[in-house]
Each structure stands twice: as structure tokens, then as C-alpha cells.
Amino acid sequence: MSAPTAQQTSGRARDVEHVAEGLVPRAGLLTRLLLPEGDRSLTRAEAALLAALEAGPRRVTELAGVLAFAQPTVTQLVGRLDGRGLLERARDPQDGRAVRVTLTPAGRRELATVRASYRAVLREKLADRSDEQVRALAQAIDVLDDLIAALRDDRGPA
């Protein structure tokens, strides 16, 4: 296999820069645009916190690390969601000073409702796109999954 040409390298560099500059702002914008159209029972931060609990209970400090939120922000979110019955707080059996947060069945249902709403909006908008555009987005999701895994590996356990 031959080495890439200078033109191929510069084209790749442009593409990498385009992704580096545009991915995060567009992902955030997409999420914000979906929120008003979809179910508004949860804020983005609340939905992210509930999603982080799907795999099982977590400490507040662990949630703060996973979500990249300040611990007081997570504590406030947990209090709000606990008050709505979407999660439960309990003392950590291994460390009585720490609080473990668990998703309740009502929290799972609420998260599922919000996700179903987002998916319905996206299905409607994707129906207007070409097969090639939809295929490109589907392939991009696989690339994003690989990128997320690499970033998690670099970050270490939360």
C-alpha cells in the first residue's frame, strides 16, 4: 500500500479540523432543538443524570464525574428528581458518609418517554433526507461510538 499523497493528507487535515470545530457545538444544538419539540418533562441535565443511572446505582461524586457537572449541581438535580419520585437516595452500605442514587421504575418510564419523543422527532426529520444521508449518519454513529470509547479509555474509570 502506498503512502498518502500531500493532497490526501491536507484533505484529511481539513476534515479532521472541520469535525474538531463543529462536532460538539452541533451535538449540543441538536439536543437543544429536540427538547422543545419533544417531551419537556425533563431538562437535558435531568435526562442525562437518569441515563447515567440506567446501569445501576452510583454515588453523587461518581455521577458528577460521569456527567462532567459540579458536585453541587448533581446534588441539586438529585434532590429535584428524588422529589419527583424518579430516583431514590440512600446511604452507601460500604461508606455511610456517601449517598448512592438509584433510578426508580418511574424514572425509567420518564426517561423512556423522553427518548421515544426524541426518536419520533428524528424519524420525522430523517424521512426527508436521502438514503445516502441517512446511511452517512448511521455510519457516523459507529465512528462516534469508537471516539467515545477512546475518550473513556483516556479518562479512566469514573
Backbone bond lengths (Angstrom), bond angles and torsions (degrees), N, CA, C in turn:
res aa  C-N    CA-C-N  psi(-1)  N-CA   C-N-CA  omega(-1)  CA-C   N-CA-C  phi
1 M - - - 1.442 - - 1.525 108.35 -
2 S 1.322 117.71 135.43 1.461 121.16 -177.13 1.525 110.88 -86.55
3 A 1.333 114.25 158.30 1.469 120.47 179.00 1.523 109.23 -70.60
4 P 1.345 117.80 150.76 1.464 120.27 179.06 1.523 111.19 -65.20
5 T 1.311 115.44 146.69 1.462 120.49 178.05 1.525 109.57 -74.90
6 A 1.330 116.31 165.86 1.467 121.33 178.43 1.522 110.33 -60.46
7 Q 1.335 116.43 -37.99 1.467 120.20 -179.77 1.533 110.34 -65.79
8 Q 1.347 116.52 -41.61 1.461 119.70 178.36 1.530 110.67 -64.55
9 T 1.341 115.64 -40.79 1.459 120.48 179.45 1.519 110.94 -64.13
10 S 1.337 117.38 -43.99 1.465 119.12 -179.14 1.529 110.60 -69.38
11 G 1.330 117.62 -34.26 1.462 120.68 175.86 1.519 110.81 -64.69
12 R 1.321 116.16 -41.52 1.465 120.48 177.70 1.525 110.12 -65.14
13 A 1.313 116.68 -42.93 1.468 120.03 179.55 1.527 110.58 -60.59
14 R 1.323 116.34 -40.65 1.473 120.19 177.12 1.528 110.76 -62.92
15 D 1.325 115.74 -43.72 1.468 120.04 179.87 1.535 111.23 -63.80
16 V 1.331 116.11 -43.42 1.467 120.18 178.70 1.526 110.00 -61.00
17 E 1.319 116.69 -43.91 1.465 120.67 179.51 1.533 111.04 -64.47
18 H 1.321 116.32 -40.83 1.469 120.75 178.50 1.533 110.51 -60.06
19 V 1.318 116.81 -44.53 1.465 121.23 178.61 1.530 110.17 -67.13
20 A 1.345 116.68 -45.18 1.467 120.44 -178.33 1.525 111.61 -60.36
21 E 1.307 117.11 -37.58 1.464 120.85 -179.27 1.529 112.61 -81.21
22 G 1.311 117.39 -33.22 1.456 119.29 -169.03 1.508 118.02 -103.88
23 L 1.321 118.32 -18.20 1.465 119.77 -172.26 1.529 113.24 -64.92
24 V 1.306 117.41 -54.68 1.468 120.44 -175.03 1.528 112.03 -64.31
25 P 1.345 118.89 -47.25 1.471 117.08 178.20 1.527 113.07 -59.69
26 R 1.316 117.13 -38.20 1.461 119.58 -179.25 1.524 111.85 -71.71
27 A 1.328 116.74 -37.52 1.468 119.49 177.51 1.526 110.02 -62.94
28 G 1.317 116.18 -43.60 1.464 119.80 177.64 1.514 112.21 -63.99
29 L 1.334 116.12 -42.61 1.463 120.47 179.76 1.527 110.86 -64.30
30 L 1.321 116.91 -42.70 1.467 120.44 178.18 1.530 110.36 -58.41
31 T 1.314 116.21 -45.12 1.461 119.92 179.65 1.524 111.00 -63.00
32 R 1.332 116.98 -43.78 1.469 119.97 179.22 1.523 111.61 -64.61
33 L 1.321 117.36 -37.94 1.462 120.36 179.78 1.524 112.27 -70.52
34 L 1.311 117.18 -31.95 1.464 120.41 177.97 1.520 111.57 -71.62
35 L 1.314 116.89 -32.67 1.460 120.27 -175.39 1.524 113.30 -58.23
36 P 1.342 119.87 -51.04 1.464 117.95 -178.60 1.523 113.53 -65.38
37 E 1.334 116.97 -31.76 1.462 119.62 -179.04 1.518 111.58 -77.73
38 G 1.307 115.72 -31.27 1.449 119.34 -176.36 1.515 111.73 -91.15
39 D 1.300 114.34 -165.25 1.455 122.07 179.18 1.533 108.89 -66.69
40 R 1.322 117.01 128.36 1.462 120.68 -176.68 1.522 112.90 -104.00
41 S 1.292 117.52 24.79 1.457 119.88 -178.57 1.524 112.07 -73.46
42 L 1.321 117.47 -20.34 1.460 122.47 179.14 1.521 109.80 -127.59
43 T 1.325 116.27 143.41 1.460 119.68 170.13 1.527 107.77 -77.01
44 R 1.329 116.23 168.30 1.466 119.37 177.51 1.523 110.69 -60.05
45 A 1.331 116.64 -42.13 1.464 120.47 -179.21 1.528 110.95 -64.57
46 E 1.326 116.66 -41.38 1.466 119.98 178.78 1.523 111.14 -64.41
47 A 1.318 116.67 -43.86 1.467 120.40 178.98 1.525 110.48 -63.02
48 A 1.329 117.25 -40.60 1.466 120.81 178.93 1.526 110.71 -62.77
49 L 1.317 116.41 -41.08 1.460 120.00 179.79 1.530 110.53 -65.46
50 L 1.321 117.34 -45.97 1.466 119.88 178.04 1.530 110.99 -61.04
51 A 1.328 116.65 -41.39 1.467 120.37 179.17 1.527 111.08 -62.73
52 A 1.330 116.81 -36.36 1.466 120.78 179.49 1.526 111.86 -67.14
53 L 1.323 116.76 -18.37 1.469 121.04 179.78 1.527 113.28 -94.55
54 E 1.318 117.50 -3.94 1.474 119.72 -177.03 1.519 112.93 -60.01
55 A 1.322 116.89 -35.45 1.460 120.25 -177.22 1.527 112.40 -77.74
56 G 1.324 116.82 -12.68 1.455 120.00 179.62 1.511 111.84 144.21
57 P 1.332 115.97 175.27 1.465 120.64 -177.41 1.529 111.62 -61.95
58 R 1.335 114.51 149.87 1.463 120.92 177.44 1.523 109.02 -142.18
59 R 1.312 114.38 155.21 1.459 120.16 172.29 1.525 109.15 -76.26
60 V 1.326 115.37 157.28 1.462 120.50 178.28 1.527 110.15 -60.18
61 T 1.326 117.62 -41.70 1.470 119.98 -179.87 1.527 111.08 -63.92
62 E 1.313 116.59 -37.24 1.464 120.90 177.75 1.527 110.43 -66.21
63 L 1.327 116.65 -42.71 1.469 120.53 177.41 1.525 110.79 -60.31
64 A 1.321 116.65 -41.90 1.466 120.17 179.33 1.524 110.14 -59.43
65 G 1.324 117.11 -42.06 1.463 120.49 179.16 1.515 112.86 -67.62
66 V 1.321 116.52 -44.58 1.465 121.45 -179.32 1.524 111.11 -63.07
67 L 1.333 116.08 -41.81 1.463 120.98 -175.40 1.524 113.01 -87.95
68 A 1.322 117.05 -10.77 1.468 122.50 -175.19 1.531 110.58 58.85
69 F 1.332 115.31 41.76 1.463 123.20 175.62 1.525 107.54 -111.60
70 A 1.323 116.80 154.80 1.458 120.87 172.81 1.530 108.59 -66.63
71 Q 1.327 116.08 146.36 1.462 119.23 -177.94 1.529 112.61 -58.95
72 P 1.345 120.12 -40.00 1.473 118.27 177.07 1.534 112.79 -61.72
73 T 1.327 116.90 -32.61 1.466 120.64 177.40 1.521 110.09 -65.13
74 V 1.331 115.97 -44.39 1.466 120.29 179.28 1.527 110.04 -64.40
75 T 1.318 116.89 -42.29 1.466 120.44 178.66 1.526 110.65 -59.08
76 Q 1.315 116.63 -42.08 1.468 121.27 178.58 1.536 111.01 -65.14
77 L 1.336 116.40 -45.29 1.466 120.40 178.19 1.525 111.07 -61.04
78 V 1.323 115.92 -44.36 1.464 120.68 -179.98 1.526 110.09 -60.33
79 G 1.314 117.07 -43.43 1.462 120.32 178.66 1.520 112.14 -60.93
80 R 1.326 115.27 -43.31 1.471 120.16 -179.87 1.531 110.90 -64.36
81 L 1.330 116.57 -46.19 1.468 120.71 -177.71 1.526 111.85 -71.56
82 D 1.318 116.68 -32.99 1.463 120.62 175.24 1.529 109.40 -64.29
83 G 1.311 116.46 -41.23 1.460 121.12 178.30 1.518 113.27 -62.60
84 R 1.311 116.24 -26.08 1.469 121.20 178.37 1.528 112.00 -92.93
85 G 1.323 117.15 0.28 1.458 120.94 178.13 1.516 114.19 77.49
86 L 1.341 117.81 17.24 1.460 120.97 -177.06 1.525 112.48 -90.87
87 L 1.322 116.47 -15.92 1.456 121.32 174.11 1.513 108.04 -150.79
88 E 1.322 114.49 168.84 1.464 120.68 179.35 1.513 108.77 -128.49
89 R 1.322 115.07 145.87 1.461 121.80 175.12 1.522 108.41 -110.10
90 A 1.328 115.47 140.52 1.462 120.57 175.79 1.524 108.32 -150.74
91 R 1.302 116.03 155.17 1.464 120.59 176.10 1.523 109.11 -64.11
92 D 1.319 115.77 139.92 1.458 121.63 177.46 1.528 107.86 -69.06
93 P 1.340 118.25 124.05 1.467 119.96 -178.39 1.533 112.87 -63.46
94 Q 1.330 117.34 -23.63 1.464 120.65 -179.58 1.524 112.31 -88.67
95 D 1.335 116.78 -20.27 1.460 121.45 179.83 1.526 107.62 -149.34
96 G 1.317 116.37 98.22 1.454 122.02 -174.81 1.516 114.51 -59.36
97 R 1.339 118.10 -15.90 1.467 120.65 178.23 1.522 111.50 -79.49
98 A 1.316 116.82 -24.30 1.468 121.68 -175.19 1.527 110.73 -92.64
99 V 1.326 114.69 154.35 1.466 121.72 178.42 1.521 108.54 -110.10
100 R 1.326 115.63 132.37 1.465 121.13 174.11 1.516 108.00 -105.31
101 V 1.314 114.46 138.25 1.459 121.42 -176.66 1.525 107.92 -112.92
102 T 1.325 116.46 134.48 1.464 122.74 -177.65 1.522 109.61 -128.03
103 L 1.303 115.76 138.96 1.459 122.21 175.91 1.531 109.10 -73.77
104 T 1.320 117.08 133.31 1.471 121.22 177.39 1.532 108.94 -90.81
105 P 1.331 117.58 164.98 1.465 119.30 174.01 1.535 112.06 -55.72
106 A 1.327 117.14 -37.69 1.474 119.85 177.75 1.527 110.61 -64.46
107 G 1.330 116.79 -37.10 1.463 120.62 177.39 1.520 111.67 -65.46
108 R 1.318 116.36 -40.69 1.478 120.32 177.18 1.527 110.53 -62.63
109 R 1.319 116.24 -42.67 1.473 119.83 179.47 1.530 110.94 -64.38
110 E 1.317 116.87 -43.60 1.467 121.09 -179.24 1.528 110.65 -62.40
111 L 1.323 116.26 -44.47 1.461 120.70 178.64 1.527 110.51 -63.53
112 A 1.318 117.52 -41.61 1.468 121.26 178.09 1.524 111.08 -62.95
113 T 1.321 117.22 -38.80 1.467 121.15 178.83 1.523 111.02 -64.06
114 V 1.319 116.28 -45.77 1.469 120.61 179.67 1.525 110.11 -63.03
115 R 1.322 116.84 -45.04 1.471 119.93 179.83 1.525 111.36 -63.31
116 A 1.313 117.47 -40.70 1.467 120.48 178.22 1.522 110.47 -61.63
117 S 1.302 116.72 -38.29 1.463 121.44 178.44 1.528 110.70 -64.58
118 Y 1.333 116.87 -45.90 1.469 120.57 178.26 1.527 110.63 -60.75
119 R 1.338 115.35 -44.36 1.471 119.34 -178.82 1.520 111.19 -62.67
120 A 1.322 117.35 -39.60 1.470 120.57 179.36 1.523 110.92 -63.12
121 V 1.318 117.32 -43.14 1.470 120.88 178.27 1.525 109.85 -63.01
122 L 1.324 116.85 -45.07 1.468 119.96 -179.65 1.524 111.60 -64.64
123 R 1.320 117.82 -41.92 1.474 120.06 177.64 1.524 110.65 -57.93
124 E 1.315 116.04 -43.21 1.465 120.56 179.90 1.533 110.90 -62.30
125 K 1.323 116.85 -45.37 1.468 120.45 -178.46 1.528 111.55 -71.19
126 L 1.324 117.29 -34.87 1.464 120.50 -179.95 1.523 112.03 -72.66
127 A 1.313 117.93 -21.86 1.465 121.35 178.90 1.528 111.38 -61.43
128 D 1.324 116.88 -25.70 1.466 121.74 179.93 1.524 113.20 -86.49
129 R 1.309 117.82 -4.65 1.465 122.03 -177.38 1.526 109.95 -93.94
130 S 1.322 114.56 156.49 1.468 119.51 179.46 1.528 110.12 -71.47
131 D 1.332 115.26 162.32 1.468 120.35 176.45 1.522 110.45 -57.61
132 E 1.331 116.68 -39.99 1.464 121.36 -178.93 1.528 110.87 -64.41
133 Q 1.333 116.77 -41.00 1.464 119.65 179.36 1.528 111.18 -65.95
134 V 1.321 116.59 -42.20 1.464 120.09 179.08 1.525 109.73 -64.93
135 R 1.325 117.41 -42.29 1.466 121.48 178.41 1.529 110.29 -62.22
136 A 1.334 117.07 -42.05 1.468 120.89 179.08 1.533 110.83 -62.15
137 L 1.320 116.66 -41.22 1.467 119.54 177.58 1.529 111.09 -65.74
138 A 1.321 116.91 -40.53 1.467 120.53 178.29 1.528 110.45 -61.68
139 Q 1.324 117.00 -42.14 1.461 120.72 177.81 1.527 110.83 -67.56
140 A 1.322 116.76 -36.23 1.462 120.48 179.16 1.531 110.95 -63.12
141 I 1.322 117.02 -33.53 1.464 119.85 178.49 1.522 110.26 -62.36
142 D 1.338 117.50 -40.59 1.462 120.84 177.53 1.527 110.86 -62.75
143 V 1.319 116.73 -41.63 1.468 121.06 178.54 1.530 109.76 -65.19
144 L 1.333 116.56 -42.15 1.465 120.25 178.21 1.527 111.19 -62.55
145 D 1.316 117.35 -39.66 1.466 120.34 177.30 1.528 110.78 -59.91
146 D 1.334 116.86 -42.71 1.467 120.94 177.49 1.529 111.06 -63.86
147 L 1.330 116.56 -42.05 1.462 121.47 179.12 1.530 110.47 -63.65
148 I 1.316 116.72 -43.62 1.467 121.10 178.46 1.525 110.40 -61.63
149 A 1.317 117.17 -43.34 1.468 120.64 178.85 1.527 110.77 -61.44
150 A 1.329 117.00 -42.23 1.465 120.50 179.00 1.527 111.08 -64.57
151 L 1.319 116.85 -41.22 1.467 120.42 178.63 1.526 111.10 -65.94
152 R 1.315 116.94 -38.49 1.473 120.18 177.60 1.522 110.64 -65.95
153 D 1.335 116.41 -40.28 1.464 120.06 177.99 1.526 110.52 -61.13
154 D 1.336 116.38 -41.95 1.465 120.87 179.39 1.521 111.61 -65.76
155 R 1.317 116.12 -36.55 1.466 121.94 -176.19 1.524 111.70 -75.32
156 G 1.311 116.49 -31.18 1.457 120.21 -177.06 1.515 110.67 85.76
157 P 1.320 116.61 179.22 1.465 119.80 -177.86 1.524 111.04 -62.48
158 A 1.325 114.62 142.11 1.476 119.86 -179.54 1.506 111.01 -80.50
